[in-house]
């Protein structure tokens, strides 16, 4: 019986070593900000009640001196011919947590980049990178204390990014968009 215990213990040690090596390999394969840098464009159809709206989407991710910036634009084409464009630009800086970035959306009185205040109706924004996905979160608190959180998952893919957008208001999914953004 002892002849089987030693090989079994060795096999367990080997399996544990292989698992640790695999974890190390996957950690080494985690994306860096530089992997996302570039300009991307795409289209999506968005259901708004019974209406379907065509949207053009673009995002540009650039490295900055202290972190990175995400600029994105959405152009919505309405059935009645109206066109609505919304553009956003947010700088992100590293936080005290690995792969989690704070939004640097305004300067305080000392000239330091700081987060906005959701209790004043401003969005609270942060980003993270997990494996090959950069996610930008935006939290809004309304006047009645309810909330909306938007989640932009941008996953590296051949020749672009897979975009998975989710908007949740007070626990209910408000909108979801899945599309491909081609690298320009």
GUPALUM-339456 format. One record per atom (N, C-alpha, C, CB): x, y, z. Coordinates in steps of 0.02 Angstrom, whole numbers, plus 32768, in hexadecimal, padded with zeros to 4 digits. Glycine has a CB too. Layout:
N
XYZ;...
//
This chain:
184
80297FC58000;800080008000;802B803F8000;7FD28000803B;806280408023;808D807A8024;80AB80867FDF;80C480728057;80B280517FB7;80CD805B7F74;809E80887F4A;80D780177F51;805E80857F57;802F80AF7F31;802980F67F4C;7FEA808E7F30;803580FE7F8D;802F81417FAB;806581707F90;8034813D7FF8;80A181597F8D;80D781847F75;80CB819A7F2D;811A81607F79;80BB816C7EFF;80AD81837EBB;807081B17EB7;80A381487E8C;803D81A47EE1;800281CE7EE1;801482147EFA;7FCB81AF7F0C;803C82187F2F;805282597F48;807B827D7F14;807B82507F89;80A782597EF1;80CF82777EBC;80A2828F7E83;810382467EA1;807082687E73;8041827C7E3E;801B82BB7E52;801082427E2E;800882BF7E92;7FE582FB7EAA;801383387EA6;7FCC82F17EF2;8052832F7EBA;808183677EB6;808B837C7E6D;80C583537ED6;8090834C7E40;8098835A7DF9;805B83807DDF;80A483197DD1;801F83697DF1;7FE2838A7DDB;7FDF83D17DF6;7FA383627DF1;7FF283DA7E36;7FF2841D7E53;8024844A7E30;8001841A7E9E;805E84307E21;809284577DFE;8079846A7DB8;80D4842F7DF8;8058843B7D96;803E844A7D53;8007847F7D57;8022840A7D31;7FDC847B7D8A;7FA884AD7D92;7FC584F27D9E;7F79849A7DCB;7FF984F57DC9;801A85367DD6;803A85517D97;804E852E7E0D;805985257D70;8078853B7D32;804485557D01;809F85027D12;800A85337CFE;7FD585497CD2;7FBB858D7CE8;7F9B85167CD1;7FB485987D2A;7F9E85D97D42;7FD0860F7D31;7F9385D77D8F;800F86007D38;8043862F7D26;8042863F7CDC;808786147D3A;8036860C7CB3;803386167C6B;7FF886427C58;802F85D47C46;7FBD86377C78;7F8486607C66;7F8D86A77C80;7F4486417C83;7FAE86AF7CB9;7FBB86F37CD2;7FEA87177CA3;7FD886F17D19;801A86F37C87;804987117C58;802587257C18;808386E07C49;7FEE87037C08;7FCA87127BCA;7F9687497BD4;7FA886D37BB1;7F8D87637C11;7F5D87987C1D;7F7187D57BF4;7F5A87AA7C69;7F3F87F67BD9;7F4B882F7BAE;7F64886B7BD5;7F0B88427B88;7F8888957BB3;7FA188D57BCE;7F7B890D7BA9;7FEF88DD7BC4;7F7C89487BC4;7F5C89817BA4;7F7389877B5C;7F6989C27BCB;7FB4897E7B50;7FD089877B0D;7FB089587ADA;801B897B7B0E;7F96891E7AF0;7F7588EF7AC2;7F34890C7AA6;7F6788AD7AE6;7F15893B7ACA;7ED589577AB5;7EDD89977A8D;7EAA89647AF2;7F1889B47A8E;7F2389F47A6D;7F1289F07A23;7F6C8A0C7A76;7EE98A207A0B;7ED68A2279C5;7E928A4379BD;7ED589DC79A8;7E7D8A47797E;7E3C8A63796B;7E128A2B794F;7E448A9E7938;7DD28A297963;7DA589F4794F;7D618A11793C;7D9E89C07988;7D4089F4790A;7CFE8A0A78F6;7CD189CE78E9;7D018A3778B7;7C9089D978F0;7C5F89A578E2;7C1989C178E1;7C64896D7917;7BE9899478D9;7BA289A678D6;7B7B89787903;7B8789A3788D;7B3F898F7916;7B128965793E;7ACB897C7932;7B248969798A;7A9D894D7938;7A55895D7937;7A3D8959797F;7A2D892D7908;7A1A898F7995;7A04899479D9;79B8899679DA;7A2289D279FD;799A896A7A01;7951896B7A08;793F899D7A3E;793689247A1A;791189CA7A2D;78F689FB7A5D;78AB89F57A59;790F8A457A4D;788F89CB7A84;784889BC7A7F;783C89947A3F;781C89FD7A7F;781089AD7A15;7802898B79D5;783089A4799D;77BA899479C1;785389DA79A9;787F89F77976;78C489D87979;78848A44797F;78E389D3793E;792989BD7938;795189F8791E;792F897E7908;79868A097943;79B18A40792F;79F58A25791B;79B88A747969;7A0E8A3F78E4;7A528A2F78CD;7A838A5C78F1;7A598A36787F;7ABA8A3F7909;7AED8A68792A;7B318A5A790B;7AEF8A5A7975;7B578A8F7903;7B9E8A8978F2;7BC48A937932;7BB48ABE78BA;7BF48A68793E;7C1B8A69797B;7C648A70796B;7C0E8A2A79A5;7C888A977993;7CD08A9A798B;7CEF8AA379D0;7CE58AD5795C;7D2C8A8879D7;7D518A907A15;7D9A8A977A03;7D458A547A45;7DBC8AC37A27;7E058AC97A20;7E238AC47A66;7E188B0D79FE;7E548A987A6C;7E768A8E7AAC;7EBF8AA27AA2;7E708A437AC4;7ED68AD07ACC;7F1B8AE87AC6;7F3C8AE67B0B;7F1C8B307AAA;7F7D8ADB7B0A;7FA38ADE7B48;7FB38B277B57;7FE48AB37B44;7FB48B387B97;7FC58B7B7BAD;80028B767BDA;7F898B9D7BD2;801A8BAF7BEF;80568BB07C1B;804B8B877C5A;80678BF97C2D;800E8B8C7C77;80018B6A7CB6;7FD58B2D7CB1;7FE28B9A7CE5;7FB68B207C78;7F888AE87C72;7F708AE07C2A;7F4C8AF17CA0;7F2F8AE97C20;7F138AE47BDC;7ED38B0C7BD8;7F068A9A7BC9;7EBE8B197B9A;7E818B3D7B8D;7E558B157B5E;7E8F8B837B70;7E148B177B6B;7DE38AF87B3F;7DB58B2F7B25;7DBA8AC07B64;7DB28B367AE3;7D848B657AC2;7D538B3A7A9A;7DAB8B987A93;7D128B467AA3;7CE38B217A7B;7CAA8B4D7A65;7CC88AE57AA1;7C8F8B3C7A2A;7C598B627A0B;7C238B3179F5;7C738B8C79D0;7BE58B4679FF;7BAC8B2079E8;7B818B5079BE;7B828B027A23;7B728B3B7981;7B468B627956;7B078B38794A;7B698B757911;7ACD8B53795E;7A8E8B307958;7A668B4F791F;7A668B32799A;7A4D8B2478F3;7A238B3978BA;79DB8B2578CA;7A3B8B187877;79B08B5678D0;796A8B4978E0;79408B4178A0;794D8B82790C;79088B1F78A6;78DD8B11786C;78C38B51784D;78A28AE57881;78BA8B867875;78A08BC5785A;78D68BF1783A;787E8BEC7891;79138BD57835;79498BFA7815;79778C207844;792D8C2977E4;79648C257883;798F8C4878B3;79CE8C1F78C0;79698C5778F5;7A058C4278CD;7A458C2378DE;7A5C8C3F7920;7A7A8C2F78A5;7A6E8C13794E;7A868C287990;7ACC8C0D799A;7A568C0F79C9;7AFA8C3A79AC;7B3E8C2579B9;7B508C327A02;7B6F8C4A798A;7B6F8C007A21;7B888C087A65;7BD18BF37A66;7B5D8BDD7A98;7BFB8C1D7A84;7C438C0F7A87;7C5B8C167ACF;7C6B8C3E7A58;7C888BE97AE2;7CA28BE87B26;7CEE8BDE7B23;7C808BB07B50;7D108BF97B55;7D588BF27B5A;7D6A8BEE7BA4;7D7E8C2C7B37;7D8B8BB87BB8;7D9C8BAF7BFE;7DE48B977C04;7D6C8B7C7C20;7E0A8BB97C2F;7E4D8BA37C41;7E4A8B747C7C;7E7B8BE07C51;7E748B417C7B;7E788B117CB2;7EC08B0F7CCB;7E608ACB7C9C;7EC68B097D0D;7F088B037D2D;7F078AC57D59;7F198B437D57;7F418AA67D64;7F438A6A7D8E;7F2A8A7A7DD5;7F8B8A4E7D92;7F098A487DF3;7EF48A4D7E39;7F248A247E63;7EAA8A347E42;7F158A1C7EA2;7F3E89F37ECE;7F3389A97EC2;7F2F8A037F17;7F0489977E97;7EF489517E87;7F0F89407E42;7EA889447E8A;7F2C89057E3B;7F4688EF7DFB;7F0E88ED7DC7;7F6888AB7E01;7F1C89087D8C;7EEF89067D53;7EAB89287D5E;7EE488BF7D3F;7EA789547D90;7E6C897C7D9B;7E8189C57D96;7E4B896D7DE2;7E5B89EC7D70;7E6E8A317D60;7E378A617D75;7E7F8A387D16;7E4B8A997D93;7E1C8ACD7DA7;7E158AFF7D6E;7E348AF07DE8;7DD88B187D66;7DCD8B4D7D35;7DE98B8E7D4F;7D828B547D24;7E0A8BB27D24;7E258BF37D35;7DFE8C267D0B;7E738BF87D26;7DC18C357D23;7D938C5C7CFA;7D948CA77D09;7D4E8C427D04;7DB18CBA7D40;7DB68D017D4F;7DF18D0C7D7E;7D748D1D7D6E;7E058D4A7D85;7E3E8D5C7DB0;7E238D7A7DF1;7E6E8D8E7D8C;7E448D687E28;7E328D887E67;7E588DCA7E6E;7E418D597EA3;7E518DEC7EA7;7E718E2D7EAE;7EBD8E2B7EB0;7E588E4E7EED;7ED98DEE7EB7;7F218DE67EB7;7F3B8DCF7E72;7F368DB47EEC;7F0E8DCB7E41;7F218DB77DFE;7F278D6C7DF4;7F628DD67DEE;7F0E8D457E24;7F108CFC7E1E;7ED08CE27DFE;7F1A8CDB7E63;7ED78CAF7DD4;7E9D8C8F7DB5;7E768C697DEB;7EB28C607D7C;7E338C727DEB;7E098C517E1D;7DC98C367DFC;7DF78C827E56;7DA88C097E21;7D688BED7E0C;7D318C227E13;7D578BAE7E35;7CFB8C187DF0;7CC18C437DF7;7C968C287E30;7C988C487DB4;7C648C4E7E45;7C3B8C3D7E7F;7BF58C277E69;7C368C797EAE;7BE58BE67E6F;7BA38BCE7E5A;7B698BEA7E84;7BA18B827E5D;7B778C027EC0;7B438C207EE9;7B308C667ED1;7B598C237F31;7B578C807EA1;7B478CC07E83;7B2D8CB77E3C;7B858CEE7E82;7B198C7A7E2A;7AFF8C6C7DE7;7B368C607DB4;7AD48CA47DD1;7B748C5D7DCA;7BAC8C517D9C;7BB98C067D98;7BEC8C777DB3;7BD38BEE7D61;7BE28BA67D5C;7C218B947D83;7BE98B917D13;7C1F8B5A7DA4;7C5B8B3E7DC3;7C758B097D93;7C4C8B207E0C;7CB28B117D7B;7CCC8AE77D45;7D0D8AC77D59;7CD58B117D04;7D168A887D46;7D558A657D50;7D5D8A317D19;7D588A447D97;7D998A167D13;7DA789E47CE0;7DD089AC7CFE;7DCC8A037CA3;7DCF89737CDD;7DF8893B7CF1;7E0B89137CB3;7DD3890D7D25;7E4188EE7CBA;7E5688BF7C85;7E5B887B7CA5;7E9A88D57C63;7E34884C7C8C;7E3788067CA2;7E4187DD7C63;7DF687F07CC9;7E7687B57C63;7E89878C7C29;7E8D87B87BEC;7E5687537C1E;7E6287AE7BBA;7E6687D47B7C;7E2C88057B74;7E6987A57B40;7E0E88197BAE;7DD488467BAC;7DE188847BD6;7D9588227BC5;7DD788BE7BB6;7DD888FE7BD9;7D8F89117BE5;7DFF89367BB0;7D7D891D7C24;7D3889307C34;7D3989767C52;7D1888FD7C66;7D0C89A07C3A;7D0189E27C56;7CBB89E17C75;7D088A1B7C20;7CB789F47CB5;7C7889F77CDA;7C678A407CE6;7C7C89D07D1C;7C268A517CE1;7C0D8A947CF3;7BD18A8A7D20;7BFB8ABE7CB3;7BD48AA77D5B;7B9D8AA37D8C;7B7D8AE87D93;7BB68A8A7DD1;7B3A8AEA7D8B;7B148B287D92;7AE28B1E7DCB;7AF18B3B7D4F;7ADB8B4F7DF7;7AA98B4E7E2C;7A778B857E1C;7ACA8B577E73;7A368B727E16;7A048BA57E04;79EB8BCA7E42;79C88B847DE0;79C08BFC7E38;79A88C277E6E;79828C017EA4;797C8C5D7E52;79648BC87E92;793E8BA17EC3;796A8B6C7EE4;79028B807EA1;79AA8B697ED4;79D78B387EF2;79DB8AF77ECB;79C18B297F38;79B98AF37E93;79BF8AB87E67;7A018ABC7E42;79838AB47E36;7A0F8A887E1C;7A508A877DF9;7A4A8A6B7DB3;7A828A5E7E21;7A7B8A7C7D8C;7A868A5C7D4B;7AD18A4E7D47;7A6D8A897D0F;7AE28A127D32;7B288A027D26;7B2F89EB7CDE;7B4189CB7D58;7B608A077CBD;7B7089F47C78;7BB289D07C79;7B728A327C49;7BB6899B7C52;7BF289717C4F;7C0589687C05;7BE6892C7C71;7C4089807BF4;7C5B897A7BB1;7C9489477BB3;7C7489BF7B95;7C88890A7B9C;7CBB88D67B98;7CD888D77B51;7C9F888F7BAA;7D1888E47B4C;7D3A88E47B0B;7D6E88AD7B0D;7D5A892A7AFA;7D6288777AE7;7D8D883C7AE9;7DB688397AA9;7D6387FC7AF1;7DF7882E7AB0;7E2488287A77;7E0E87EE7A4B;7E6D88207A8D;7E0E87FA7A09;7DFD87C679D8;7E2887D2799A;7DB087C879C6;7E2A87A1796E;7E4F87AA7930;7E3287E6790C;7E4A876A7903;7E5C881578FB;7E4D885178D5;7E1C888278F7;7E31883F7893;7E16887E793A;7DEB88AE795B;7DDA889D79A2;7DAD88B77935;7D9F88B679B6;7D8588AB79FA;7D3D889279F7;7D8988ED7A23;7D2D88637A21;7CE7884F7A2C;7CCD887E7A61;7CE088037A41;7C9688A17A53;7C7788CF7A83;7C3988AE7A9F;7C6789137A62;7C3588AB7AE1;7BFA88947B04;7BE788CC7B34;7C06884F7B2A;7BB188EF7B25;7B9A89277B4E;7B5C89117B74;7B8C89667B23;7B5989227BB4;7B2089117BDE;7B0E894E7C08;7B2E88D37C0A;7ACE895F7C09;7AB589957C34;7A8089787C61;7A9989D07C09;7A8989817CA3;7A5B89667CD5;7A4289A07CFF;7A7C89307D01;79FF89A77D04;79E289DB7D2E;79BB89BB7D66;79B48A0A7D04;79CF89C87DA4;79AE89AD7DDF;79A389627DDA;796C89D17DEA;79D4893E7DC1;79D288F57DBE;79B488D87D7F;79AC88DC7DF7;799789017D55;797788E87D17;79A288FB7CDB;792F89057D0F;79AD88CB7CAE;79D388D97C71;79AC890A7C46;79E388977C4A;79CB89427C38;79AC89777C0F;79BF896E7BC5;79C289BD7C28;79FE895D7BB9;7A1589577B74;7A53892A7B72;7A25899C7B54;7A5989047B3C;7A9488DB7B31;7AA688E07AE7;7A8788907B47;7AE688E97ADA;7AFE88EE7A95;7B3C88C27A8F;7B0F89397A81;7B3C88977A5D;7B76886D7A4D;7B87887A7A04;7B6888217A5A;7BC5888E79F8;7BDA889A79B2;7C26889479AE;7BC288E07999;7C3F88977971;7C8788937964;7C9F88D8794D;7C98885C792F;7CD688EF7969;7CF5892D7955;7D36891D7932;7D01895D7992;7D3B893178F3;7D75892078CA;7DAD895278D5;7D62891F7880;7DEB893878DB;7E25896478E3;7E30898A78A3;7E65893B78F6;7E3C89CC78A9;7E4689F7786F;7E9089FF7860;7E268A3C787A;
//
